[in-house]
Amino acid sequence: MSIGVFDSGIGGLTVLHALDRHLPSADIVYLADQANTPYGGRPGEEIVDLTRACCIRLFDAGCDLVILACNTAAAVALRRLQQTWLPDYRRALGRPVNVLGLIVPTIEAATGVDWREARAEREDKLEKLDILGIFATPATATSRVYEIEIAKRSDAVAVFSEPCPTLARQIESGEADETLRPVVEGHVAALTRRIGRPPDRAILGCTHYEIIADLFRAALPPGTPLIHQPEATADAVARYLARHPEYDAGRGGERRFLTTGRAGDQNGLAARFWGSRLSFQAAA
Ligand code: DGL
């Protein structure tokens, strides 16, 4: 058996990269829904349907656990699938399978508060407001998932989300840094104007953006900490697997890369991030 890592495109490679370090001997199948990317401007019901179809592909490919390495899918579809689809599907399949997201691990990394401590933290008065900027797809920003989940954990963090409607598509099609830089700078400037000052810390709340994290670092004031979502997610997955031996992550360290879109080499941004040429096979 193995772990499935899912994204609409190449963004989830950033999470896979971190999983490589945390779970080197796990067998991992990466699935990119490049026939339907980007997800970020689609209606919620479509995002739920596409995410469910990709989870089924990964379970059919032998995965026990699917990680939604896609903020848009996690923000819009994860709870729906966990509550209304997974229990029956699991029964029909006759083996333990599960779907996990990446937003809660990221929020725990940003607040230092897990859900058990959330209530205690709320009572703890802090003087300084910590401003967290979230760069995300329109669907993730509209879901307000970061605002809602952070409010449960801390009164001391104010969250401002900046929707970036074109960025995931531009990264997916491998646009050059010179084209991407002004787009990133524009979003950082827009968020800064809205807050009235730059954010104290930032989350790249779309896994595609991590691929061009250097452009965000350059556009934000020097030294602005970026919460590292892939690392937080990989760490949470490793701890989850340690608590749940019923899910078999494999032990051969095998990596498979599948796409619903055009099979073959991925663009230069993906190769630069990955450190070598990267080729995806057609998903069955
Ligand atoms: N990389 C994904 C995310 O984290 C999806 C971006 C998109 O498909 O719009 O949101």
Residues whose N, C-alpha, C, O or C-beta is under 5 A from the ligand:
A	BS01	DGL	S8 G11 P38 Y39 G40 A69 C70 N71 T72 T137 A168 G205 C206 T207 H208
